[in-house]
Amino acid sequence: MFQPSGQEMQLSIHAKTLSTQNSSDLMQANANEMSVAARDNMQNGGFSQAESIIQASQKLQQDLHTFGMKIKQHEDNLKFLKSQKNKLEYTILDLQVVIGTYHSSSTLKIENKDNSQLTNEEEINEQILRHEKSAAGILCQLKTRHGTQASLLPLTKDVVGIVATLGKVDNNDVSRIFCEYLGVETMLAIICKTYEGVKALEMYDNEGCINKNSGLHGLGASIGRSLDGQFLVICLESLRPYAGEFVTDDPQRRLDILKPRLPNGECPAGFLGFAVNMIRVDIANLFCLIPSGHGLRETLFYNLFSRLQVYKTRADMIQALPCISDGAVSLDGGIIRSTGVFSMGSREDVDVRFPIASARSKQPENYIETERQIKEMSLKKDKIVDDVKREQRLLNAAKYNFDRKKNEFLTFLTESSSYASQCQVQTAQDRFVPR
């Protein structure tokens, strides 16, 4: 917003006092001098000259006020137009991410016509079972043998699942980089709804040692799989959930997180989205999974990924460094874990990954309509950009005219003040002249 300088504000106040009699002491003194001079001149036949001074002052006041109002009007117009432009850019970006993700998945499917290259849920179970002495491997073996009956056991009734089985992604590139970022230990973590469920997985004797005959240890021994080493357990009700809004009318309840912006206001090239929103969650796990009413996205996956950004290439990610605050990854293997912390070296071959969503579930509904909306909004944005340029030119012209008129008014004040002083001196001299 245009802010006049101190001198300009004083001039503006002086201008108003000529009509409202509410000026600063200095401007009031100038006005009084002009008034005295005008009165004396009227007495001496100088009425026309005094009147012309007052009219010129009022005209300059009005001109300054007019230019000031034009500046405010153009600034308000610019603020509104830029707000509309930002809204359109955010909406276009959201639609482009949906379309772009679908194109990426479609390309991958064409290149990999052999469906065996796409990681499905059965393969995920096989990957977990290969970790024979892990807690996740024992739970997966139990489910394989007993199916849905396994979830009815007191030991497992509070278990939601294993991280690797609780979400799906659009393609192998996304699956691989997410797994590299999280690591195999987190991918095999067991998720429980409450702390009571966590306690049931492992019990201790009076001396604080693990009771190998109870919990997962006892279950593993009963099926011929001894549990070896440590394992992660995540308690959903103990996690701090995402506190913001959700994307309106989104069946996947994606989190409404502001898109990153470079210092110039543009969205970084190659930005695909936030990792937390690129996980597809089963409908059953989207709502009311725990007593607080929260689902997996705003609890588990938000705590695992936070606002992790995803880019197409490492080069795109590096270019976006100024707007990365909670880490980022790229589909070609780049990883920034937090501000200033980079993962380097050869890529890890994590042997547990997220399953791939089916092509049908990946294709956005009303695909043609979405493309039409993108084109229509892009045209609107281009028009607004032109309007912004036009308003900026008008604003610059108004500021130029205001400055020119301000200097003219300043010169007028100087000259009129000098004239008033001369009149006062002349009047004083005339009073002492003998008649």
PEHU-V313319 format. One line per field, one symbol per residue. phi: phi as a letter, one per 30 degrees, with the letter a starting at -180 (. if undefined). psi: psi as a letter, one per 20 degrees, with the letter a starting at -180 (. if undefined). A space follows every 50 residues. Layout:
phi = ???
psi = ???
//
This chain:
phi = .dbdddddddddddddddcchbcdeddddddddddddddddddciceddd ddddddddddeddddddddddddddddddddddddddddddddedddddd dddddddddddcdddddddcdddddddddddeccdddddddddddciddd dcdedcdcddlcedccabbdadddedddddddiddddcdcccdbdddddd dabbddciddddcbidddddddcibddbidbcbccddcdddecddcddhc dchdddcdddbdedjddedidckcedccccceedcdbhdbedjdcdddcd ddddchcdcbbdbddedddcedcccbjabbdcjdbcdaeicccbjdddcd cbbddcdddddddddheddddddddddddddddddddddddddddddddd dddddddddddddddddddddddddddddddcddc
psi = ppoqrhhghhggggghhhhillrrgghhggggghggggghhhhjjkghgh hhgghhghghghgggghghgggghggggggghghgggggggggghhgggh hgggggghhghmhoiiiporhghgghghhhmhjqghhghhgghhhichhh iiqhhihiphaqghijqqrhrhgggghghhghqhghhjqppqgrhhhghh hprqahjjqpoijrbhghgghhjkoppparqqppogiiqorpjarqppko hjlqpnppqqprhjiqpqqjphapghijpppqhhjhqlhrhiiqahgifg hhhghclpqprgrhggghhjhhjohkrqqqijippohrojoqpraqqqnp jprqrpqqhhhhpqqlghhghghggghhggggghgghggghhghghgghg hggghghghgggggghhhghghhgggghghhjpp.
//
